[in-house]
């Protein structure tokens, strides 16, 4: 994510969520079946947008470039919202929105 001079947050556009999130298909399938996951992703995205609006991030970030390595998510990371929250906190703050957007794409994929 990067924040421009007007305070607007932008994410990195990628053709495939797998370039941002590394997960076995069984982990993504498990996430798709859990009642909390889609709402949790949306809530975490909204919290980041609120932080951007409050000026927590300021101008800067990773302009137009994804991280060098996809962020790995394991079965342990998705046992519940608390574990997912701990997983998200281990990700660089500037990269979290991009990871959440990729995870949202993964959950929406047929």
C-alpha positions in Angstrom: 0.0 0.0 0.0 1.0 3.6 -0.5 -0.6 6.8 0.6 -0.5 9.7 -1.8 -0.2 13.4 -0.9 -4.0 13.7 -0.6 -4.1 11.0 2.0 -5.7 8.4 -0.3 -4.6 4.7 0.1 -3.7 2.7 -2.9 -2.9 -1.1 -3.2 -0.7 -2.9 -5.6 -2.6 -4.3 -8.5 -1.6 -7.9 -9.2 -2.9 -10.3 -11.8 -3.2 -13.2 -9.4 -3.6 -13.2 -5.6 -1.0 -16.0 -5.4 1.7 -13.4 -6.1 0.9 -11.8 -2.8 -0.3 -14.7 -0.6 1.2 -18.1 -0.5 -1.2 -20.8 0.8 -2.0 -24.4 0.1 -5.4 -24.8 -1.6 -6.6 -26.7 1.5 -5.9 -23.6 3.7 -7.8 -21.3 1.3 -10.6 -23.9 1.1 -10.8 -24.0 4.9 -11.0 -20.2 5.0 -13.8 -20.2 2.4 -15.8 -22.6 4.6 -15.4 -20.7 7.8 -18.2 -18.3 8.8 -15.9 -15.6 10.1 -13.3 -15.2 7.4 -14.9 -12.9 4.8 -16.3 -10.6 7.4 -12.9 -10.6 9.2 -11.0 -9.6 6.0 -13.5 -6.8 5.3 -13.3 -5.6 8.9 -9.5 -5.5 8.8 -9.5 -3.6 5.5 -11.9 -1.1 7.0 -9.7 -0.6 10.1 -6.7 0.1 7.8 -8.7 2.6 5.8 -9.7 4.3 9.1 -6.1 4.5 10.1 -5.2 6.1 6.8 -8.0 8.6 7.2 -6.8 9.4 10.7 -3.3 10.1 9.3 -1.6 7.1 11.0 0.3 6.3 7.9 1.1 9.7 6.4 2.4 9.9 2.9 4.6 7.1 1.6 4.7 3.3 1.4 5.4 0.8 -1.3 4.6 2.7 -4.4 3.4 0.3 -7.1 5.6 -2.6 -6.1 4.5 -5.9 -4.4 6.7 -7.4 -1.7 9.6 -9.5 -2.9 8.1 -12.7 -1.5 4.4 -13.7 -1.1 3.2 -13.7 2.5 2.7 -17.3 3.7 -0.5 -18.3 5.5 -0.8 -21.7 7.1 -3.6 -23.7 8.6 -2.6 -22.6 12.1 -3.0 -19.0 11.0 -6.6 -19.5 10.1 -7.9 -21.5 13.0 -9.9 -18.5 14.1 -10.1 -14.7 14.0 -7.6 -14.4 16.9 -5.0 -16.5 15.1 -5.6 -14.6 11.9 -5.2 -11.3 13.7 -1.8 -12.5 15.1 -0.8 -13.5 11.6 -1.8 -10.2 10.2 0.2 -8.3 12.9 3.4 -10.1 11.8 3.0 -8.5 8.3 4.6 -5.1 7.7 1.9 -2.4 8.3 2.4 -1.0 4.8 1.8 -4.3 3.2 -1.3 -5.5 5.2 -3.9 -3.9 3.0 -2.4 -5.5 -0.1 -2.3 -8.9 1.6 -5.9 -8.5 2.8 -7.0 -7.6 -0.8 -5.3 -10.6 -2.2 -6.8 -12.8 0.5 -10.2 -11.4 -0.4 -9.6 -12.3 -4.0 -8.6 -15.8 -2.9 -11.8 -16.2 -0.9 -13.9 -14.9 -3.9 -12.3 -17.2 -6.4 -14.4 -20.1 -7.7 
